[in-house]
């Protein structure tokens, strides 16, 4: 069972699972630290660099919070501090921890840190890597997927919606499939619990738009409208 604790050092505050990091310091949020320990297993470059590392025979993902869009060209990774519980790192960590306790298929959070810089802050998060999994985008680039996979995606999204979990960026890159055929959702930055139901159809529409976008961009992308109907049937009637 997770043992969630909190500690502060200088300008930084860390929330962490003491079962994994007994006495964490800021070094664990530095990819170069894991590289020096020869525990770095890979990296991915998007808005920033995401690091993959090993610790006690488990794999983890380290992500630094970075801005996107036009403002990201001017202010790369700093945010206005309006309280610890409102920071992006804290909100994502606590939401992941809540969803994990509910049994939802999400990565398990293990540590997050917020570092104050006057009225601004920077943040990082570490989560467990979902073993033997790839995003659905890469699967669809490789080959058509069976109805069981589309059904599993629909049923998975329904699970989250039934718990009123709003995924801010529900796109095909944030849907993972493991080698047991289980579907997972990742990247819960800026996500939240929404009590109302009026956002759920728009959430599904966002996923459909991402599928159409990749269908138009990629030379090979194995998606058709029947796949979508299979997903919707598994999702069921809106709540």
N, C-alpha and C positions, 0 to 999 in steps of 0.2 A: 504494500500500500504506500502511496506517496506520503511524504512527510514534509509538507510545505512550510518553509520558514522564511524569515526576512532579516536582512542585515544591512548596515550602512557603513560606508568607508569614505571619508572625505566628502566629496560632493556627490557620491554615487549611492544608490540604494539598489539592493539585489533581492529578488524573490527567487527561491530555489527549492528543489526537492532534495532534502538532506540525505535521502536514501541513495542518491546518485552523486551529488557533490557535498561531501560532509562539511567542508570549510572553504567555500568558493571565494575567489578574489576576481578582480577585473580581468586578469589574464585569460580566463576561460572564454571571454568574448572577443579574443584577438586570434584571427586565423593564423598569424605568424607564430603564435605560442604553440598551437597544435602542430604546425609544420616543424618547429624546432624539436618537439617531442617525437617526431616521426609518426604522428597519429593522424595526420591529414590524409584523407582517402580520395579527395577530389574537390572540385569547385564548379560552380555554374555562374555565368555572367548574364545578368539581365539589367535591371535598373542599377544594381550594384553587384558585388560578388557574394554569392552564397557559398559557405564552406561546409564540407562534409568531413567528419572526423570520428575516430574510434576512441572510446573510453570504457575501460573495464569490459571489453568484449561486446560492446553494443555500439551501434552507429548513431550519430547525432547530426543535426543540421543547425548551423549558426547563421543567423541573418541579421544584418544591420538595417535599421529603418532609414529609408531614403525617400525623398519627395519625387513625384513625377510631374509631368506637364510643364507649363511655362515657368511656374514658380521654382521648380526643381533645377532650372538652369541658373537661378540666382542664389537660392538657399538649398543646398544639396541635402542636408540631413539634420537640420535644426528645426525645432518646433517650439511654439510658445508654451511655457509651463503654467498650467492653471490648476495644478494639484496632481499628486502622484496617481490617484485612481483614474485620472482622465488621460494619462499618457498612453500612447499607442501600445507600448510594450506591456504595460500593466493590464490594459484592457484585453489584449489578445491572450496573454498568459492566463488570466482569471477566467476568460470565456472558454479557452481550451480545457482548463482544469474542470470547469463545471460540466462541459460536454463529455469529457472523459468519464466523470463520475456517473453520468446518465447512460453510459454505454454506447455513445454515438461513435461511429468510425472516424476518428480524428487522430492526428499525431498527439502523443503525450507531451505536455510541456515540462521542461526540467529546470529552466532558469531564464530570468530576464533581468535586465539592468537599465536603470535610468540615471543619466549623469547630468546634473544641473550646470548650466553656464549662464550665470546671472538670471535673466528672465526666460532663457531658452533651455532646452534640454536635447540630449541625444539618447537613442535607445538601441538595444539589441535583444534578441531572443534566441534561446536554444531549445529545440524540440527533438524528440526521438525520431529517427528516420524510419519510415514504414518499410520493412524488409521485403525484398523481392517484388518490387512494384515499379510501374512506369505510369506516366500520365496517359490518359485516353487519346490525346492528340497523337502521340507516337504510335500507339496501336492502330489507329485509324489510317495513319499514313502507310502502315505496313500491309494491312489486310482487312477485309470486311469482318465485322464482329458478329457473333451469333446473337439471336434474339435474347438468350439468357443474360447476356451482358447488358443489353439495353434495358431489359426488365430490372436487372440489379441496380442500374443507375437510377431509374424511376423510383424504385422502392427505397433506395438510399436517400434521395432528395426528400421523399415524403417523410421519412424518419425525422429529418431536420426540421421540416416545416411543421410537423406535428408537435415539436418542442418549441416552435416559434423562433427558430434560429434563422436569422436573416444573413445570408452570405452576400457580402457587398460586391464580390467579383466572381460570380458563379460562371466560369467559362470552362471549356473542355480541357485546358491545361491544369486546372485545379481539381480535376476528377482523376483519381488514381485507381488502377486495377492491379491487384497482387496475383501471385501465381496460384492462389486458391480460389480465384474468381470473385474475391471480395472487393467491393467498391469503397473508397475512402475519399473524403473531401479534405483539402488542405488550404492554407493561406487565409487565415481568419483576421487579418489586419482590417480594421474599420468595420468589423462585423458586430452583431449585437442580437440580443433577444428582443423581438418586437411582439407586443401583445396582440396587435390587430392582425387581420388576415388579408388586408387589401393590397399587400405587396407581393403575395405569393405567385400570382400569375406573371407579374412583371419579372420576378426572379427566374421563372422557367423561360420566359421570353429572352432573357439575357443569355441563357445557355444556348438557346436556339440560334440567336444572332452570332454567337461565337462559332458555332458549327458551320453556319452559312459563310461566315468570313473566311474560315480556313478552307472551305470547299472552293471558294473563289480564288484563293491565293495559291493553294498547293496543286502541283501537277497531278498527284494522286492523293485522294482523300475519300475514304470509303464510308460515305454517309449518304442516306437518302431519306425521303419523307416517311417511308414505311418504318425505318428505324425510329424516327421521332414518335410516330403513332404507337409503336411498341412501348417506348419509354413512358408516354402519357398514360397508356392503359395500365401499366404497372404502378404509376403514381396514383391513379384513381381519381375520384371526384374531389375537387377542391374543398378544403375544410370550411 
